Amino acid sequence: MAIKKENAELRDKIVAGIKKATEKLIEATAAKNDYLVICVNGEIKKVPAKELLKK
């Protein structure tokens, strides 16, 4: 089943928006020297936001 061109474009815009929002969240949290809680391979971890900026 092929994805319609309009749906693919919409999906790409949504994904780009999510990435941009995530980057802003990480930057704002790092500016406060705070932590973010993330899931890595099913394991919940509390990580300094500055560490995520390095990646």
C-alpha positions, 0 to 999 in steps of 0.5 A, spaced: 500 500 500 503 506 497 502 512 501 499 518 497 504 524 496 500 529 500 500 524 506 507 523 505 508 531 505 504 532 511 508 526 515 514 529 513 512 536 516 510 533 522 516 529 523 520 536 522 516 539 527 517 534 532 524 534 531 524 542 532 520 542 538 525 536 541 531 540 540 528 547 543 526 542 549 533 540 550 536 547 549 531 550 554 533 544 559 540 545 558 540 552 559 537 551 566 542 545 568 536 541 568 535 533 567 530 530 562 527 523 563 528 519 556 527 511 555 533 508 552 532 500 549 526 500 554 530 503 560 528 509 563 534 514 564 535 521 567 540 524 563 543 531 564 540 535 558 547 538 556 549 531 555 544 530 550 546 536 546 553 533 545 549 528 540 
